[in-house]
Amino acid sequence: MEGLLSLLLFAGFFFLMMRFGCGAHMAHGGHGHHGAGDAPDHTDPVCGMKVPTTAGYGKMHDGSLYRFCSRSCLDKFEADPDHYLNPKEEGA
């Protein structure tokens, strides 16, 4: 019976340490990366699709990063960036 009581006390202590103590960060996906999934999506300037920061293709243009959903959109942008960054109003 004494062994069972020791086991229960150890299990309770282990649970409390993992939940609130040194192991608490393990339940949130790693220490130092809190909020990393909250990064905003970029909008593909060619097709308007939302592109996550970690996906698609990236291109620096005039000091700004643009993200593209596909290589096709990136190629269209590279051919004429001003067309997509400064669209002209239709009918004007």
Secondary structure as a PSIPRED ss2 file (coil, helix, strand):
# PSIPRED VFORMAT (PSIPRED V4.0)

   1 M C   1.000  0.000  0.000
   2 E H   0.000  1.000  0.000
   3 G H   0.000  1.000  0.000
   4 L H   0.000  1.000  0.000
   5 L H   0.000  1.000  0.000
   6 S H   0.000  1.000  0.000
   7 L H   0.000  1.000  0.000
   8 L H   0.000  1.000  0.000
   9 L H   0.000  1.000  0.000
  10 F H   0.000  1.000  0.000
  11 A H   0.000  1.000  0.000
  12 G H   0.000  1.000  0.000
  13 F H   0.000  1.000  0.000
  14 F H   0.000  1.000  0.000
  15 F H   0.000  1.000  0.000
  16 L H   0.000  1.000  0.000
  17 M H   0.000  1.000  0.000
  18 M H   0.000  1.000  0.000
  19 R H   0.000  1.000  0.000
  20 F H   0.000  1.000  0.000
  21 G C   1.000  0.000  0.000
  22 C C   1.000  0.000  0.000
  23 G C   1.000  0.000  0.000
  24 A H   0.000  1.000  0.000
  25 H H   0.000  1.000  0.000
  26 M H   0.000  1.000  0.000
  27 A H   0.000  1.000  0.000
  28 H H   0.000  1.000  0.000
  29 G C   1.000  0.000  0.000
  30 G C   1.000  0.000  0.000
  31 H C   1.000  0.000  0.000
  32 G C   1.000  0.000  0.000
  33 H C   1.000  0.000  0.000
  34 H C   1.000  0.000  0.000
  35 G C   1.000  0.000  0.000
  36 A H   0.000  1.000  0.000
  37 G H   0.000  1.000  0.000
  38 D H   0.000  1.000  0.000
  39 A C   1.000  0.000  0.000
  40 P C   1.000  0.000  0.000
  41 D C   1.000  0.000  0.000
  42 H E   0.000  0.000  1.000
  43 T E   0.000  0.000  1.000
  44 D C   1.000  0.000  0.000
  45 P C   1.000  0.000  0.000
  46 V C   1.000  0.000  0.000
  47 C C   1.000  0.000  0.000
  48 G C   1.000  0.000  0.000
  49 M C   1.000  0.000  0.000
  50 K E   0.000  0.000  1.000
  51 V E   0.000  0.000  1.000
  52 P C   1.000  0.000  0.000
  53 T C   1.000  0.000  0.000
  54 T C   1.000  0.000  0.000
  55 A C   1.000  0.000  0.000
  56 G C   1.000  0.000  0.000
  57 Y E   0.000  0.000  1.000
  58 G E   0.000  0.000  1.000
  59 K E   0.000  0.000  1.000
  60 M E   0.000  0.000  1.000
  61 H E   0.000  0.000  1.000
  62 D C   1.000  0.000  0.000
  63 G C   1.000  0.000  0.000
  64 S E   0.000  0.000  1.000
  65 L E   0.000  0.000  1.000
  66 Y E   0.000  0.000  1.000
  67 R E   0.000  0.000  1.000
  68 F E   0.000  0.000  1.000
  69 C C   1.000  0.000  0.000
  70 S C   1.000  0.000  0.000
  71 R H   0.000  1.000  0.000
  72 S H   0.000  1.000  0.000
  73 C H   0.000  1.000  0.000
  74 L H   0.000  1.000  0.000
  75 D H   0.000  1.000  0.000
  76 K H   0.000  1.000  0.000
  77 F H   0.000  1.000  0.000
  78 E H   0.000  1.000  0.000
  79 A H   0.000  1.000  0.000
  80 D C   1.000  0.000  0.000
  81 P H   0.000  1.000  0.000
  82 D H   0.000  1.000  0.000
  83 H H   0.000  1.000  0.000
  84 Y H   0.000  1.000  0.000
  85 L H   0.000  1.000  0.000
  86 N C   1.000  0.000  0.000
  87 P C   1.000  0.000  0.000
  88 K C   1.000  0.000  0.000
  89 E C   1.000  0.000  0.000
  90 E C   1.000  0.000  0.000
  91 G C   1.000  0.000  0.000
  92 A C   1.000  0.000  0.000
